[in-house]
């Protein structure tokens, strides 16, 4: 709740910018928005491909796709993607996969999704080295504490594992299962292609949707700069445990677009339209799909 409260405080302090952003939405050009909606729909296809690529067994395609749509709604009930993970874990166990292998497949999906996002971001940063001025995104003096935290996390994890042998044994057993599952998947070219192709396509489609929304509202930033701003913002807010990234994604993305050179009012309008299209409009049908899948015992 604390991140949401802080976002609310920031929103109240910058209510004039938000009001200007909402005013800009009336000038959106619909053909670009329809194209952005199409790219958003394809993100669920990409997620389904990645999920299928993480397991050797063939999953029912239509149910798998419906589960990805429903998982988006579940993702707004729990922080940091736990809702979608719970839905997909349940789906794989209902399909007959043992819990250990389902968990390993889920870990492999999360790894592939993270690597795909970072790979696309890295390629874009190489192609557009001046796309983002990081100095405007980080408060003065924040780099030192961030480095300390980043260094302390693995040290604390190592100490905990050393002091808790049962936890260490469970983790090693899970890692053996996960490595075995990863070897089995990569022994099949079709599964490996689905896993990594979907993992790369997912952030690319998200970026495409944002760029199309930006074009609909007349944001003049180059597409590559917008892509870098979006991926940098989503990587940063992955550490903020808000359900579905509500509030944190919007705030970080507005800051990133402004840092990339966009006007504040137009950047705010683009972010509002983008989140409305990708999060809020699919939320109700996604929740209804989730309820239907539960009643049908698909999950």
N, C-alpha and C positions, 0 to 999 in steps of 0.2 A: 504493500500500500504506500510505502514511503516514496518510491519513485513517482507514482501517480500523483501524490500530493505535491511533490516538487514541480512536476510538469504543470499542475493546475496553478500553482503560484506564478510560474513563468508566463503561463497563458494570460492570467489576469494582468500581469505587469505589461504585457505586450498586446493588450486587447485591440489597440488601434491597428496594429499590423495584421492581426487575425481578421478584423473587420474588412480591411482593404483586400485581404486574400479571398474572403468569401464574395466580396463584390466582383472580383476578377472572374469568378466561376461562370457568371452569366455570359461572358464573351467567348466561352470555349467553342471550338469548331468540332462538330459531332463526327465527321468522318474519321478524324484522328482518334477520337475517344472510342469509336467502334473498333478500330484497329487495335487499340490498347486493350480493349475487352477481349478480343481474340487472342492476343498474346498472353493475357492472364489465364484464359481457359487452357492454353497449351502448357502452362506451368504444371497443372495437375497431371497432364499426360507425361511430362518429363519426370515428375515425382513418381508416378506409377512405374515408369521404365526403370528408374533407379532402384525402387523397391524390388521389382522382379529380378534385376541383375544381382541383388544381394543374396539370393537363395538359388539353389540348384533346381529344386522342384518348380514345376510350372504352376503359377497361381492363376485362379480364374480371372480373366482380363477385365470383364465388366465390373465384377465385384471389387477388384483391386482399384480400378479407376474411381468408382463410387466411394470407396473407403478414403482415398486421398482427398476428395471433395469434402467428405464429412470430417476428416481429421483437421481441416482448416478451422471448422467451428469449434471442435474440441480444444484446439490450441489456445482459445481465448478463455478457457476455464482454469488453466494451470500455467505457471510461469515457465519461460525458457524452453518452449517446445515440448514440454512433458505431455500435454494433451494429445498431440499428434502421435507421439511415441507410444503412449498407452493404447490408442486406437489401433495402430498398426501391429503392436505386439499381440493384442487380442485377436486381430484378424489372422495373423499367421498361426497362432495356436489353434484357432478354430479350423483352419485349413489342414491341420494334422501335424504341423511341425512341433517337435518337442520344445519346451520352454527354453532350454539352454541354447538350442540352435536358433530359435526365434530371437533371443536376446543378442546372440552373436551377429545375426543378420541385421538387426537394428543398429548395433554398434558399427558395422561395416557401412551401412547407409549413412550414418551421421559422419563417419570419417570421410567418405567419398564426397558428401555434400560440402563439408568444410574445405577439403582440398580443392574441389571444383571452384568454389567461391574465391578462395585465395589465389588459385591459378589464374582465373579470369582477371582479378584485381591486379595481380602482378604483371600480367601481359599488358593490361591497359596503362599501368604506371610506366612501363618501359616505352610504350608507344606514345604516351602523352605525359612526359615527365613534369610539365608545369601545370598539370590540370588542377591540382589541389594544393593550397597553401596551408600546410599542417599547423603553422604557427598561429593561425587564426582560430584553429579548432581546439587547441589545448590551452588551458589557463596557464598563466605564467607560474613557473615553479612546479608544474604538475608532472614533468617528465621524471624527476628523481623519485618521488613516491611511487609512481607507476612501475619503474624498474625494480624498486625494492619489493613491491608486492609480487611482481612477476618472478623474482628470484626466490621469494619466501615460500610460494605455493608448493613447488616440487620438494623443497626441504621439509616442510611440514608433512606432506604426503609420505615421504620416505620414513620419517620418524614414526608416524602413525602405523605404517605397515610393519616396521621393525618391532613395535610394542604389542601388536595384535597379530599373533601367528595364525589364528583362525581366519581372520580377514585376509591375511596374505595368502593362505592356502586357497581360499575361495576365489581370490583374484587371479591366481596362477591357473586354477582350473578353468576359469572363464576365458583367460587369454589363450589357453591351449585349444579350447573349443572354437574361439573366434578365428585363430590362425588356421585351424583345419577347415573351417567354413570358407575362409578367404582363398585358400589354396584350391578347394573344390570349385569355387565360382570361377576363378581365373584359369582353371583348366578347360573351361568351355568358352570359346571366343564369343559366342552370342551373348552369354551372361556378362562377360567382362565389358563388351561393347555397350550393353544396356546400362550397366552400372555407371561407367565413366562417361558415356555419352549423355545420359540423363543428368548426371551430376554437373556437367559443364553447360548443358542446355538450360537447366533451371535458372541459374543466375542470369544467363544471357537473355532469357525471356522476360525476367523481372526488369532488367535494365531496358529492354525494348519497350515494355509497357510504360516505364517512366519517361523515356524519350518521346514516345508518341503523345503522352499526356502533356509534356512540355511543349511540343509543337502545336497542340490544340490550343494552348493558352499564350502562344507567342513568345515563349522563353527562348532567347537567342543564343544560349550557351551551346557550344559544339556538343554533339552526341557523345563523343569520347569523354569529355569533361563531366557530363552528367552521369555517365556510367561510373566513372571513378568516384564521384561524390556519393552515389548511391551505395556502391559496394563498401566504400570506406565507412559510411555511416552505419550500415548493417553489421559490419564486423565489429565496430566499436560498441554498439548497443547489445551485442550478444552477451555481454557481461552484466547487463542490467536485467534482473529477473522480473520483468513485467509480463503479464499474460499477453501473448501475441505481439509483444513489443509495443503495446498501446501507449501512446504518449512519448516514449523514449525514441521510437523510430521517427515519429513526426518531428520532434525537436531536433534530433541529430541531423536529419535529412535537410531541414530548412537551413541549419547552420552550414552544412556541407555545400549546399547549392549557392548560398550567399558567399561562402569562402571561395567557391569556384568562379565567382564574378556575376551571379544573377541578382537582379533587383529583389529586395526583401519581399515586397508585396506579391510580385509574380511568383517568386519561389514558394511563398506560403500557399498561394492558390494551387500551384502544381502539386505540392505535397498533399494538400487537402483532397484534391480531385483523385490523385493516385491512390491514396489510402481508402477513399470512398469506393473506388472501383475495385480494388484488390482485396479489401478487408470487410468493409461494412455492408456493401450490397450482397456479397455471397454469404453473409453470416446467417441470415434466417433460412434460406434454402439449404445451406450446409447443415444447420441444426436439425431441420426436418429430415434430411437424408440420414443423419446420424441416428435419429430416433427410429426411422424405418429399418435401418440395418440392424439395430439392436432388437427390434421386434421380430425381424426375419432370422435372427440368430446368426447373421453373417459375422458380427463381432460380439 
